[in-house]
Amino acid sequence: MNYRVVLEAAWLVRDVDNVDDAIGVAVSEAGKRLNSEEMDYVEVEVGFTNCPACGEPFDSAFVAADTALVGLILELDVFNAESVEHAQRIAKSDIGGALRDIPLEIIDTAELDEEE
């Protein structure tokens, strides 16, 4: 079976002034590390967090003392996996190998249609 696995990564960015700079640096650094491992098939984008007061989504980034924590969403397709759990282990192992010391959490796994 083929699956699309979505992971969340907690990316630390130092020496930034604002959220927009932090997001740009985090996405760029993650992309460079993945591309250096020839993993350009992994999609990288900023995650979203829901506001506890109003419930509206906003970029998952927080800056304090010129240091930011950015939540990134990493998405990849895993082919010929034996099960959902197998696809998740493959995805986490592949991405974890390229992004050492970056906390990862699987947030979604979906079976791909045959057309995808």
N, C-alpha and C positions, 0 to 999 in steps of 0.2 A: 504494500500500500504506500501511497505518497501523502505527505502531510505538510502543512504550513505551520511552522512553530514560531511563536512570538515570545521573546524574552525581554525583560526589563533590566537595564544596567544602571548602577549608581556610579556616576562619573564625577570625580572631584577635579575642579579647575581652580588654580591659584592665580592671584594677581589680576583680578578682573574688577571692573568698576560697576557693571550693571548686568542684568539678566540676559539681555540680547547678546552681549559680548561672551558671556559664559556659555550660552547655547551654541553660538558659532564655533567657539573653541572646542567644546565637547564633541560636537558632530564631526568637526574636522579631524581632531585627534583620533577618534574612534575609526573614522573612515581610513585614515592613513595606516593605522595598525592592522586593520582588516585587509587592506589592499596589499600591504607588505607581505602578508601571509597568503596572497592570491585568493582572498575570500571576497572578491568584489560582487559576489552574488548575494551578500547580506545587505538588506536595506536598513539604513540607519536614519532615525528621525527622533525629534524630541517627543517625550511623553506628555501626557496631560494628567492633571490632578484636579479633582472636583473641590470647589470652594466649600468649606464646612458650613458657611453661613447661608449662601444662596444656591449652592449646588451647581453653579456654572463651571465648566472646565477652563483651566488656564495652564500655561506652560509649566511643566514640572521642573522648576529651577528655583533655587533660593540662594541669595548672596548675603553673606555676613563677613565683616572684616576682610574684604577683598578676596574671599574664598567662596566658591560656589559648589553646590551639589546639584547636578543635573541628572534627571531621570531620562535615559534614552530608551527607545524602543528599537529592538533588533529583530528583524524578520527574515526567515529563510525557509526554503522548501527542502524537505528531506525525502529522498526517493528510496523505494524498496525497503521500507522499514517493516519489521515484523508486527509491530503494535504501536499504539500511541506512546506508551512508555519508552519503547525502543527509539522512536523518532525523537522524543524529548532528550534522551541520553545522548544521542548522536549530535543534536543541535547544541546542547550545553557543552559537550566535549569539544566540538569544533570551535565554537566561539570562545569558550573558556581558554583554549590553547592559545588563541591569538590575543586575547585580552586578559592576560594574567593579572592577578591581584585586583580585578574589577568584580564586585559582587553582581551575580546574575540570578534572576528568578524567572521561571517559566510562567507566563501569564495567560497563554492561550495556545491550543493546538487544534487544528481543523483538518479533516481529510480533504484532499484536493480532488476535484472532479477530473474525469479523464481528459477533458478538453484543456485543462490548465497546464 
